[in-house]
Amino acid sequence: MKPNYVYLILFFAAFALSVSAIFVKLSDAPSTIIAGYRMLFSTIVLLPFLLFNKPNRTALVLLSRKQWFLGILSGFFLAAHYALWFESLRFTSVASSTVLVTLQPLFAFVGGYFLFGEKLTRRALFGGLLAITGSVIIGWQDFQVSGGALFGDLLAFIAAGLITGYFFLGQGLRKKLPLIPYAIIGYGSSALFLLAFSVMSGFSLTDYSAINWLWFLCLALISTILGQTVFNWLLKWLSTSTLSMSIVGEPVGTCILAYFILEQGVTLQQVLGISTILLGITIFLTKKKRIL
């Protein structure tokens, strides 16, 4: 696939992901319930592409035990990521949580170097750090010093490390495994982990308002199918570091959507942060030597 097309698709997928925090904030259901139904509905949407596609069915049948284990492990990482991130939104602001959870390139740069021997040029590294700086600029005014807010910030930061682990597992699996079987194993196991934990925590699986079910469905169709799944598809051509860098742009979409949906104003500081992020991502993506 041509690089320009890959990056264009990457941009739209990152924007679809940026809606996540808005939908979570609009829902009043427990965090693990929101995340669990997001994953369950996503699995159901993708299931026909498995059942009625012979190559996908064959790929699933021929999976080795190791691939099954890694796929389910990736689902566990994804479940833990969403549970902690969504819970962080209960304690801290949307901006602070989104900024911290999108600091995953810090984990990706280190992990990519030690696990895959991935080396970045100085200009690419500069672009990455510049984009991260822009992300911090957006959320700086929203960082709080209360115990609850700090706890939420810590949850979001741990969630950033977990989603990076999910992408690292996917980077290896997606080289040999088609998108649909890989996504269904990850999403399906993630849904089971999250909903099982919800039941053990005493949460109801059904007692939620119609508007909550709408937000669950929106998270599945927009943020997961058009966002997360497209990222999984791109893992065949792009490294975890590149995908993580594009996710740094998530606060840009979140700020824009928060303006229109939550009626939150856009400040000069946020405009500066958005500009810095876009400049950093542009430098990073245009200075990498090749698409992995």
N, C-alpha and C positions, 0 to 999 in steps of 0.2 A: 504494500500500500504506500502511496506517495506521502511523504512527510507532511505536506501542507494539509492534506485531507485528514490525516491522523490528528493533527493539532486542532483543527477546526472542530472535529468530533469531540476531542478532549475538552474544549472550551464549553460546549453545550452540555456535556455530562457534568462538568464541575458546577455549572449554573443550576442544573436539576438537583444536584446534591445540596446546594445552598438553601433550598426550600425546607430542608429537614427541620432545622431549629424552629422555624416559624410554625410548622404543623405541630411539633411537640409542645410548643408554648401554648398553642390554642387548645390542646387537649388537657383534660383534668384527670385522665386515667393514670394508674401507676406506671412508672417508667418501663418495667419489664413487660407489662401488658402491651403498651404501645409498641415496643420493639418486637415483641413476640408476634403480634398480629401483622406488623409490617413484614416480617420475614415469612410468615405463613401465607399471607395473600400473594406475596411475590412468588413463592414456590408454586402455588395453585395456577397463577397466570402463566408460568413457564412450563408447567406439566404437559400440556398438549404438544409442545414442541419436542418433548421427549417421547411421548407415547405414540405419536403419529409420524415419527422420523426414524427410519431404520438405522442409519449411521449413528445417531445419538443413542438409540437403544443398544446397539452392538457395543459401542464404546463403554457404556455403563456395565454391561455384562462382562466385558473383558478386563475390567479394572482389577489390579492386583490388590492384595491385602494392604500393602504399603500405601497405595494411592487412596484406598478407602480411609485408612487411618489419617493420612494427611488432609484429606478432604473434610473429614469430621472434625479434626483438630482446627482447621481453618474456620469451621462453623462455630466452634467454641470461642475462638478469638473474636469473631464477629459479634457473637452474642454478648460477650463480656464488654466489648467496645461500646455497643449501643446501650447496654444496661447502665454503664457508668456515665456515658455522655448524657443520656436523657435524664439521669438522676441529677447530674451536675446542674442542669437547667432549673432545677427546683431550688437551688441554693444561691446561684450567681446569675448575672445578667446574660442575655443572649450573646452580646458582643464578647464578653469575657470568656464564656464557655466556647464559643465558636473559634475565637482567636487561639485559645490554648489547644483545642483539639486539632487545629490545623497546623500545629508546630511539628507535625510528624516528619517533615523532611530532616529534622535534627536526628531522629532515629534512623531514617532511611539512608542518609549519607554514611553514617557509621556502619550500619548493618550491610549496606550494599558493598562497602569496601571490604569488610572482613568475610562476608558470606559468598560474594560473587566476584570479588576482585574488581569491582566497578570503580573507575577513576574519573574524577571530574576535572575539567580544565579550571584554571584560576578564574577565568571570566564566568564560567558556569557557576562555580562556587560563590562568587561575588553576587551574581544574580539571585541565587537561592537565598543568601543571607539578607539581601536587600528586600526581597519579597517578604521574608519573615519579619523584618523590621517594620514594613508597612502594615503587616497584620497586627503587630503590637501597638503601633500608632493608633489604629482604629479602636482597639479595646482599652487603651491605657486609661482613659477618663472613666471607664466603667469598672476598673479593678477596685475592689473594696478591701477593707482591712478587718471586717468583722469575722468572727470564727466561722459562721455558716458559709459566708462567701469564699473564704479561703479553703474550706472543705470542698465546696463545689469546684473551685479552680483546680484543686488537687485531683479530683475525680476526672475532670476533663483532660488533664495532662497525662494521666495514666491511660485514658481512653485513646490518646494519640499514639502511644506506644503499642497498644493492642492492635489497632487497625493497621499499623505498619507491619506487625507480625503477620497479620492476615494476608496482606499483599505480598510479602516475601514467600509465604507458602504457595500462594497463587502463581507467583512468577515461575516457580519450578513446575507446578502441575499443568498450567495452561500451555506449556510448550508441547505437551503430549496429549492433553485431554481437551475435547471440544468444549465450547462455552456452556451449552445447556446442561450436560451432565455435571460439569464442575459447579455451576451456579446452583443447581437443584440440590446437590449434596451439601454445599455450604449453607444455603438458605434454609433448607429443610432441617438439618441438624441444629442450626442456630435457633430456629423456631421451637424445636423440641426442648432445647436447653432452657430457653427463656420462659416458655409456658409452664414447664415442669417446675421451674424455680418460683414462678408466680403462684402456682397451686400450693407449693410447700410454704410460701409466705402468707397464705390465707387469702389471696386475692381472688375475686370472682372472675370467671372466664367469660361471662355473658352480661353482667349487670351494668351496662354502659349506655349512655344516651346515643341517639341516632347521629348527632353531630360528631361524637367521638369515633363512631364507626366510619364516618366519612373521612376524618383525618387519618385513621389507620389505612384506609384504601388509598388516599392521596400519597401517603408516605410510600406505599408499595409501588403504585403505578408511576409516580413522578420521580421520587428520590431514589428508589431502588432499581426499577426496571430501566428508566431513562438515564439514571446516574450511576449507581453502583454496578449494575450489570454491564453497562458500556465500558466502565473502567476494567472490569474483569475481562471483557473482550479485547481491550487494548493491551492487556498484559502479554499478549502473544507478540507484540511489536515493541512495546515500551518497557523500560525498567521501572521498578518500584520508586526509585528516586524521582523520575520524571512525573509519574502519576501523583506522588506526594506533593511535588512542587505545584502542580496544577490545582490541587485541593487547597493550597494556601490562598488561592483566589476566592474560596468560598465566602469569606467575610464580605467581599465586594457584592456578591449576589444577595447575601443576607441583609446588608445595609439597604440595598435598593428595594428589596421586597418588604422589609420592615417599614420603609417609608410609605409604601402604597397599602400594605395590609394592616400593619399595626399602627399606622399614622405616627411613626416616630420620625422626627426631623433629621436631616442629614447635616452634620456640622462641618465647619471648615477643616477641623482635625480629621474627620472621616474622609473628606475629599482628598486631603494630603495622603492619608494612608492608602486609599484606593489607588491613587496615581503611583505611589511607590511600589505597591504590589504588582500592578500591571507592568511597570517598567522592569522590575526584578524578574518576573516570569518571562517576559520577552527576551531579556538578556540570557536567561538560563536556557530556554528552548532553542534559541537561534545559535548558541555557541557550543552546544554539544556536538561531538564529532560525528555521531551517527545514531540512528535509531536502533536500539538493541532488540 
